[in-house]
């Protein structure tokens, strides 16, 4: 019984940590001002940072999966 509770607890903790890391990445790379107030180059930079954040999240997911084994 304790083993099952421990497994469930680890899984929930892992999910919460993953959510926190993803939220931190989003907050760090998010838009600072409204898109209508941005110049074209600022919008392009925002799009590039979103693409990079998606790559970073995917990379972190892969590392987390590797770390489980």
Order of alpha helices (4+ residues) and beta strands (2+ residues): alpha-alpha
